[in-house]
Amino acid sequence: MTYKMKQVCEQTGLTEKAVRLYVQKRLVQPVVEEGLHKNSITFTEKDIEELKQIAILRDADFSIAEIAELKENPEKVY
């Protein structure tokens, strides 16, 4: 099953601005289809779970850079 931005925001509690930032920073990598006037972003269940984890880490005062580092090097999690 796939989800659009509004559904993702409802399920994660994140704002559209936050989700777009996390996509831009490549913390999540949904399917982005470039359109003539605007891009269409389609999310999977995995993307939603990753966004929920990011939200938890951000609430715990992790920076975007720290989250990116954890995603790249999960063995650093104690």
N, C-alpha and C positions, 0 to 999 in steps of 0.2 A: 504494500500500500504506500502511496505517496501523499505528501501534504504540501499545501501552499502556505505562504507567509502568515496569513491570519490564523490558520489552524496551529501553526508552530508557536506563535506568540501566546495563544490561549493555553496550549499544553505545557509550555515551559515557564510562563509568567514573565518572559522577557519582552522588551519593547522591540518593535521592528528595527529601530535604529541600532539597538544592541546586537540583534541577530545579524544585520547587515555588516556591522563592524567585525563580528567574529568570522563571517564568511570572507570579508576582505582580508583579514589577518590570517586566513587559512586555518583557523582552529577547527572549523567544520568545512566539508567540501561537498555541498549538495550539487545537483545538476543545474547548471546555469545556461539557459538558452538565450542567446542574444537576439533581440527583436529590433525592428526598425525604430521604434520609439522608446521602448524600455525592455529590460531583461526580465525573463521569467525564471524564478528559482523554484525548484522542486526538491523537497526534503524527504528522506526516508526515516523509518523508525530509528535506525542507527544514528542519524543526524540529530534527531530529537533527544535521544539518550545522551549524546555527547553535549548538546546544548544544556541539558539539565545538570550535567556534571560541571560544566563551565560555570553555570549560575551558582552552584554550591561553592565552588572555588573562589569566585568573585566575592560572594558574601563573606568568605573567610579572609578577605583582603589579599588574595593572590592577584598579582598584576597579569596583564595579558602576556607579557614576555615570560613570566614564570609559568603560566599555563602552557604556552607554546613549548617551553623547555621540557615540561613534564610529559607532554604528548610525544615529543621527539625521543626522550630518554626515560621511559617509564620505570626503568630499573633504579632510578634515583629516588623513587618514592620509598620511604622507610616503613 
